Amino acid sequence: MTAVATPAPPRPDYIDDRIAWWAEHNPTGEAVTYGPRTWTWAEWNDRVRRAAAGLHDLGVGRGDVVAFLDKNHPACVEITLAAGAIGAAHAIVNWRSAPDEVEYAVNDCGAKVIFVGTELVGSVDAVRDRLSSVEHVVEVTPDGAEGDAYEAWLARSQPYSGRPEHTCPDDVCLVMYSSGTTGRPKGVMLTHTNLVEHTLAAHDGWEFDPGDKNLVAMPLFHVGGTSYVMFGIHDGVPSVMVREPDGMSLAGAILAGANRTFLVPAVLAQVLQSGEDAIALFGNLKTFCYGAAPMPTNLLRTAIEAWPHTEFIHVYGLTEVCGVATHLMDDQHRDPGHPERLVSAGQPIPGVEVRIVDPGSLEDVPVGESGEIWLRTRQLMKGFLGKPEETARVITADGWFRTGDIGKVDDEGYVYVHDRLKDMIITGGENVYSPEVERVLSEHPAVLECAVVGRPDDRWGESVHAVVALKPDAAVTEDDLIAHCQASLAKFKCPRSVQFVEALPRNPTGKILKRELREA
């Protein structure tokens, strides 16, 4: 039995409140399934409380940070909830990161403990002597097999009860790394209040029915994974988590009853190209929420036609606001009177204010005109970890967040996102900032100057394209430069193509004209 319990659960203050409530009121109900393993609410809550005690025993307390490096695993959610329960924060590191990137993120957040998946132990071993704050490394196997250090660590701990003195809902509980224009990722500090407000507001307009199951497929190092998993925990419905969002894993989860999910458009494109059986299977989804990258209109229309009984929800947002800021609901997707809204990001979710501001004058522009999208909400991050100057650049004194995205709002409050930070590329739902790639490219001894832009890609939306001018008499191949990047960057950040030019186009002040490179 996994349906809604009575009495109705109270509004949570902390991210671990709801799992404790369901453990008390629906202890034998299914909570989460991962591969062949399933835990009830009582069992999952017990694991969270043991993890909280284990962290405490390792010297982790309020204001400290622990890190996690692995593909999707319930242990990652357990550590998020456990760290939050004792006033600490959890930094989830992109498992696709190169060792140097792992070193940067772990040192930047000052993690005292790092949990690492068996497949990724090598990435940590390669930089272990340079992880200045790490006191303990705990290995996590994909299947909890005998000898799993994480499982043994849980078993040794007694469940933690209560909440430490002086903790509060405005404590940071999650650090998500988001690439920045300086070429290095920034740690986005999210509080209990931020995540609770997001769960309540982004859930507006749709709800789980008895018997539903939540499909958690997006990587947990994204808000699209970690924020989304909170919905199932909040509502007390089972979640089916897959290690990676590949076709076979998604199909297996749907066959196991998962019928509500959030995915990026690239996954949808792959499904529609996989034949009638795959299309029919995915038609079992009640809700298909999508975002994190532009959805080609023809692809969306094909999907709506293929799955007439599936609710489509488009979301727009950013890591800095825990994920969703606006949504386009299913009835708005299918409104024949307003076909233009199919390309909009919908309307603000409850509690989110939107302004469109001229980036130069900082004055609001008239309705229907384009400017920078500004947001104000209780979901807004506490700031960038250790970067008060960068925080001040994007959050105004009165609490408005400057997204850097360009768009407009029509007279009925629908938001249209026209452009984004010109240096950002979205490839398969992953954000890539060109200065980070350019920094690595420029370190190659043959490179004089370079620029990185997004190139249209039928499968990924955009691919990373580098334009390079070489030093006099230098010689290097496209493959050489790609391999050079792969030694320091996650593969998705590396150029898929390289164009060699004599010189990069510049304006009279010497600034590289990336617009010309994109147009080319």
C-alpha positions in Angstrom: 0.0 0.0 0.0 1.6 3.2 -1.1 -1.3 5.6 -1.4 -1.8 8.9 0.4 -1.8 8.5 4.2 -4.1 10.2 6.7 -3.9 12.5 8.5 -2.4 14.9 5.9 1.3 15.4 6.6 2.2 18.9 7.9 4.2 21.4 5.8 7.9 20.4 6.1 10.6 22.8 7.3 13.6 20.5 6.5 14.2 18.3 3.6 14.3 15.2 5.7 10.9 15.9 7.5 8.8 14.0 5.0 10.7 10.8 4.8 10.4 10.6 8.6 6.7 11.3 8.4 6.1 8.5 5.9 8.2 6.1 7.9 5.9 6.7 10.8 2.6 6.7 9.0 3.2 4.3 6.1 6.2 2.2 7.3 5.7 -0.8 5.1 4.9 1.2 1.9 7.4 1.0 -1.0 9.7 4.0 -1.0 12.4 3.5 -3.5 13.5 0.8 -6.0 17.0 0.6 -7.4 17.8 -2.4 -9.6 16.8 -5.5 -7.7 16.7 -3.7 -4.3 13.6 -2.1 -2.8 13.3 -0.3 0.5 10.1 0.6 2.5 9.7 4.1 4.0 10.7 2.7 7.4 13.8 1.1 6.0 14.8 4.1 3.9 14.4 6.5 6.8 16.4 4.1 9.0 19.2 4.3 6.5 19.1 8.1 6.4 19.2 8.3 10.2 22.1 5.8 10.3 23.9 7.9 7.7 23.3 11.0 9.8 24.8 9.3 12.9 27.7 8.0 10.8 28.5 11.5 9.5 28.4 12.8 13.0 30.8 10.1 14.2 33.2 11.2 11.4 33.2 14.7 12.8 30.8 16.3 10.4 28.6 19.0 12.0 26.7 22.1 11.2 28.3 24.1 8.4 30.5 21.3 7.2 30.3 19.8 3.7 30.5 16.2 2.5 30.8 15.2 -1.2 29.4 12.4 -3.4 30.9 11.2 -6.7 29.0 8.4 -8.4 26.3 7.8 -11.0 22.7 7.7 -9.7 22.4 5.8 -6.5 19.9 6.0 -3.6 23.0 6.5 -1.3 23.4 10.0 -2.8 19.9 10.9 -1.7 20.5 9.4 1.7 23.6 11.5 2.2 21.7 14.7 1.1 19.0 14.0 3.7 21.4 12.8 6.3 23.7 15.8 6.0 20.7 18.1 6.1 19.5 16.4 9.3 22.6 17.4 11.2 23.0 20.9 9.7 25.7 20.0 7.2 25.6 20.4 3.4 26.0 17.8 0.6 28.1 18.7 -2.5 27.2 16.4 -5.4 30.1 16.3 -7.9 29.4 15.6 -11.6 30.5 12.0 -12.1 31.6 12.8 -15.7 34.3 15.1 -14.4 38.0 14.6 -15.1 40.2 14.1 -12.1 41.4 17.7 -12.1 37.7 18.8 -12.1 37.0 16.5 -9.1 39.9 18.0 -7.3 38.7 21.5 -7.9 35.1 20.9 -6.7 36.0 18.9 -3.6 38.6 21.4 -2.5 36.4 24.3 -3.4 33.6 23.1 -1.1 36.0 21.9 1.6 34.5 18.4 1.9 35.5 16.5 5.0 34.2 13.2 3.7 33.7 12.0 0.1 31.6 9.0 -0.9 32.7 7.6 -4.3 31.3 4.9 -6.5 33.4 1.9 -7.3 33.7 2.8 -11.0 35.1 6.3 -10.1 37.5 5.4 -7.3 40.4 6.0 -9.8 39.4 9.6 -10.3 39.7 10.2 -6.6 42.9 8.1 -6.2 44.5 10.2 -8.9 44.2 13.4 -6.9 43.8 12.1 -3.3 47.1 13.7 -2.2 45.7 17.0 -3.3 42.3 16.9 -1.6 43.3 19.1 1.3 40.2 18.9 3.4 39.1 15.3 2.9 39.6 13.2 6.0 37.6 10.1 5.0 36.8 8.3 1.7 33.9 5.8 1.6 33.4 3.6 -1.4 29.9 2.8 -2.6 29.3 -0.2 -4.9 26.5 -0.1 -7.5 24.6 -3.1 -6.1 25.5 -3.2 -2.3 27.5 -6.3 -2.8 29.4 -8.0 0.1 32.3 -5.8 1.1 30.5 -2.5 0.3 32.1 0.0 2.6 29.1 2.3 2.6 26.7 -0.5 3.7 29.2 -1.6 6.4 29.4 2.0 7.6 25.6 2.3 7.8 25.4 -1.0 9.7 27.9 0.2 12.3 25.9 3.3 13.1 22.9 3.7 15.4 20.0 5.8 14.0 20.4 9.5 14.7 17.4 11.1 16.5 16.4 14.7 17.0 18.1 17.7 15.4 21.2 19.4 16.6 20.8 22.7 18.5 21.0 25.9 16.5 20.2 24.3 13.1 17.6 26.1 11.1 15.7 25.9 7.8 18.0 28.6 6.3 21.1 26.4 6.7 22.7 25.3 3.5 22.0 21.6 2.8 23.0 21.2 -0.8 25.8 22.5 -3.0 25.3 22.0 -6.7 28.1 23.0 -9.1 27.2 25.2 -12.0 29.8 26.2 -14.6 30.6 29.9 -14.6 31.8 32.5 -17.0 35.1 32.7 -15.2 36.0 29.3 -16.5 35.6 27.5 -13.2 32.4 26.0 -11.8 30.6 27.8 -8.9 29.1 26.1 -5.9 25.4 27.0 -5.7 24.4 27.0 -2.0 20.8 25.8 -1.6 19.0 25.8 1.8 16.3 23.6 3.3 13.8 26.5 2.7 14.9 26.8 -0.9 14.3 23.1 -1.6 11.0 22.9 0.3 9.6 26.0 -1.4 10.6 24.5 -4.8 9.0 21.2 -4.1 5.7 22.8 -3.1 5.7 25.4 -6.0 7.0 23.3 -8.9 4.6 20.6 -8.0 1.7 23.0 -8.6 -0.8 21.9 -11.2 -0.1 18.1 -11.2 -0.1 15.5 -8.5 0.5 11.8 -8.1 -2.5 9.4 -8.1 -2.7 6.2 -6.1 -0.6 3.5 -7.7 1.8 6.0 -9.4 5.5 5.6 -9.3 8.1 8.4 -9.8 10.9 7.7 -12.3 14.1 9.4 -11.2 16.4 9.3 -14.2 18.2 12.6 -14.5 21.7 12.8 -12.9 21.5 13.6 -9.2 24.3 16.2 -9.7 21.7 18.2 -11.6 18.7 19.9 -9.9 16.7 18.0 -12.5 17.6 14.9 -10.6 18.0 15.9 -6.9 15.1 18.4 -6.9 12.9 16.0 -8.8 13.5 13.1 -6.4 12.0 15.3 -3.6 8.6 15.1 -5.2 8.2 11.4 -4.6 9.5 11.8 -1.0 7.2 14.7 -0.4 4.1 12.9 -1.6 5.0 9.5 -0.2 4.9 7.7 -3.5 7.4 5.1 -4.6 10.4 6.2 -6.7 12.2 4.0 -9.3 15.7 5.2 -9.7 17.9 4.3 -12.7 21.7 4.6 -12.6 21.8 6.3 -16.1 19.0 7.4 -18.4 19.7 5.0 -21.2 17.0 3.4 -23.2 17.1 0.0 -21.6 17.1 1.4 -18.0 14.2 3.7 -18.8 12.2 0.9 -20.4 12.8 -1.3 -17.4 11.6 1.4 -15.0 8.4 1.9 -17.1 7.8 -1.8 -17.2 8.2 -1.8 -13.4 5.3 0.8 -13.1 7.1 4.1 -13.2 4.8 6.6 -14.9 5.8 10.1 -14.0 9.2 11.6 -14.9 11.4 14.5 -15.9 13.9 14.1 -18.8 15.8 16.3 -21.2 14.6 16.7 -24.9 17.5 14.6 -26.2 16.1 11.5 -24.5 12.7 12.1 -26.1 14.3 12.4 -29.5 16.0 9.0 -29.0 12.7 7.4 -28.0 10.9 8.7 -31.1 13.7 7.3 -33.3 13.7 3.9 -31.6 10.7 2.3 -33.3 7.0 1.5 -32.6 7.6 -0.7 -29.6 9.6 2.0 -27.8 7.1 4.6 -28.6 4.2 2.4 -27.4 6.0 1.7 -24.1 6.7 5.3 -23.4 3.1 6.0 -24.0 2.5 4.5 -20.5 3.9 7.7 -19.0 1.2 9.8 -17.4 3.5 12.8 -17.1 6.5 13.8 -19.2 8.1 16.9 -17.8 11.0 18.2 -19.9 13.4 21.1 -19.7 17.2 21.9 -19.3 17.5 22.4 -23.1 15.4 23.8 -26.0 12.8 21.4 -27.4 12.5 21.6 -31.2 8.9 22.4 -32.0 8.5 19.6 -34.6 9.8 17.1 -32.1 7.4 18.3 -29.5 4.4 18.1 -31.9 5.4 14.6 -32.9 5.6 13.5 -29.3 2.2 15.1 -28.4 0.7 13.3 -31.4 2.4 10.0 -30.5 1.3 10.1 -26.8 -2.2 11.7 -26.7 -2.8 10.6 -23.1 0.5 11.8 -21.7 0.6 15.1 -19.8 3.4 17.3 -21.2 4.9 19.9 -18.9 7.7 22.2 -20.0 9.8 23.9 -17.3 12.3 26.7 -17.4 14.6 27.4 -14.5 18.2 27.4 -13.2 20.2 25.7 -10.5 20.2 29.0 -8.6 16.5 28.7 -8.0 16.5 24.9 -7.3 15.3 24.1 -10.8 11.9 25.3 -11.9 10.8 28.9 -12.2 8.1 28.7 -14.9 6.0 25.9 -16.4 3.9 25.3 -19.4 1.2 22.8 -18.4 -0.4 20.1 -20.6 -3.6 22.0 -21.5 -1.5 24.9 -22.6 0.5 22.6 -24.9 -2.7 21.5 -26.6 -4.6 24.9 -26.7 -5.6 25.3 -30.4 -6.3 29.0 -29.8 -2.8 29.7 -28.9 -0.3 27.6 -30.9 2.4 30.2 -30.3 2.5 29.2 -26.6 4.1 25.9 -27.6 7.4 27.7 -27.8 7.0 29.5 -24.5 8.3 28.5 -21.1 4.8 29.0 -19.7 3.9 31.1 -16.7 5.7 31.6 -13.3 5.1 28.9 -10.7 3.6 30.1 -7.4 5.9 32.3 -5.4 8.1 33.3 -8.4 8.1 36.9 -9.6 9.4 37.7 -13.1 10.7 41.0 -14.5 12.2 41.7 -17.9 14.9 44.3 -17.6 17.0 46.3 -20.0 20.6 45.0 -19.2 22.0 48.5 -19.8 19.6 50.9 -18.1 18.4 48.3 -15.6 14.9 49.6 -16.2 11.9 47.3 -16.9 11.0 47.0 -20.6 7.4 47.2 -21.9 5.3 44.1 -22.1 6.3 42.1 -25.1 9.7 43.5 -25.5 12.9 41.6 -24.9 15.4 42.1 -22.1 17.1 40.1 -19.4 15.0 37.8 -17.3 15.1 38.6 -13.6 13.5 36.3 -10.9 12.6 36.8 -7.3 11.5 33.8 -5.1 12.1 32.0 -1.8 13.7 29.3 -3.9 16.7 31.6 -4.7 20.1 30.3 -3.5 21.9 31.7 -0.5 24.7 32.5 -2.9 27.8 31.1 -4.6 30.0 29.2 -2.2 33.0 31.4 -1.2 32.3 33.9 -3.9 30.5 36.9 -2.4 31.5 39.2 -5.3 30.0 36.9 -7.9 26.9 36.5 -5.8 26.5 40.3 -5.6 26.8 40.5 -9.3 23.7 38.4 -9.9 21.5 39.1 -6.8 20.4 42.7 -6.3 20.0 44.3 -2.9 16.2 43.8 -3.0 16.5 40.1 -3.9 16.2 39.9 -7.7 18.3 37.3 -9.5 19.7 38.3 -12.8 19.5 35.1 -14.9 21.6 36.3 -17.8 18.9 34.8 -20.1 17.2 37.0 -22.6 13.4 36.8 -23.2 10.1 38.5 -23.0 6.8 38.2 -21.2 3.5 38.6 -23.0 0.3 40.3 -21.7 -0.9 37.1 -20.1 2.3 36.4 -18.2 3.8 33.8 -20.6 7.6 33.8 -20.6 9.5 33.3 -23.9 13.2 32.6 -23.6 14.9 33.9 -26.8 18.5 33.6 -26.0 20.8 32.8 -23.1 24.3 33.8 -21.9 26.2 33.9 -25.2 29.0 31.9 -23.8 26.8 29.0 -22.7 26.2 25.9 -24.8 23.5 23.4 -23.9 24.4 19.9 -25.2 22.1 17.1 -24.3 20.9 19.0 -21.3 24.4 19.7 -20.0 25.5 23.3 -19.5 28.9 24.1 -21.0 30.5 27.5 -20.6 32.9 28.3 -23.4 35.5 30.1 -21.1 36.1 26.9 -19.3 36.9 25.0 -22.5 38.8 27.9 -23.9 41.0 28.0 -20.8 42.0 24.4 -21.4 42.5 24.8 -25.2 44.7 27.8 -24.7 47.1 25.8 -22.6 48.1 23.7 -25.6 51.5 24.9 -26.8 50.4 25.2 -30.5 47.3 27.4 -29.8 47.6 31.2 -30.2 44.0 32.1 -29.6 40.7 30.3 -29.6 37.0 30.7 -29.2 34.3 28.1 -28.4 30.7 28.3 -29.5 27.6 26.1 -29.8 26.9 24.4 -33.1 23.4 23.1 -34.0 23.2 19.4 -33.5 20.2 17.2 -34.5 20.7 14.8 -31.6 22.1 16.9 -28.8 20.6 20.3 -29.6 24.0 21.8 -29.7 27.6 20.5 -29.8 30.8 22.2 -28.7 32.7 23.7 -31.6 36.1 25.3 -31.3 37.6 27.9 -33.6 41.4 28.0 -33.3 44.2 30.2 -34.6 47.6 28.5 -34.2 51.0 30.1 -33.4 53.3 30.7 -36.4 54.9 27.5 -37.7 52.8 25.4 -35.2 51.2 22.2 -36.3 48.4 20.3 -34.6 45.4 18.2 -35.7 41.8 18.4 -34.7 42.1 15.0 -32.9 45.1 16.3 -31.0 43.2 19.3 -29.6 40.2 17.2 -28.7 42.4 14.7 -26.9 44.1 17.6 -25.1 40.7 18.8 -23.8 39.6 15.3 -22.8 42.7 15.0 -20.5 41.3 17.9 -18.3 37.6 18.1 -19.0 34.5 15.9 -18.9 33.9 14.5 -22.3 30.6 16.4 -22.9 32.5 19.7 -22.4 35.1 18.8 -25.0 34.9 20.1 -28.6 33.3 17.7 -31.1 34.7 19.7 -34.0 37.6 22.1 -34.5 38.0 24.8 -37.2 41.4 26.3 -37.9 41.5 30.0 -38.9 44.3 32.5 -39.4 42.8 34.9 -37.0 39.6 35.3 -34.9 37.2 38.1 -35.9 37.3 41.0 -33.5 35.5 44.3 -33.1 37.4 47.7 -32.9 37.9 47.3 -29.2 39.5 43.8 -29.7 36.7 41.7 -28.4 36.2 38.4 -30.2 33.0 38.5 -32.3 31.4 35.2 -31.3 28.2 36.2 -33.1 30.1 35.9 -36.4 31.5 32.5 -35.4 28.0 31.2 -34.5 26.5 32.5 -37.8 29.3 30.8 -39.7 
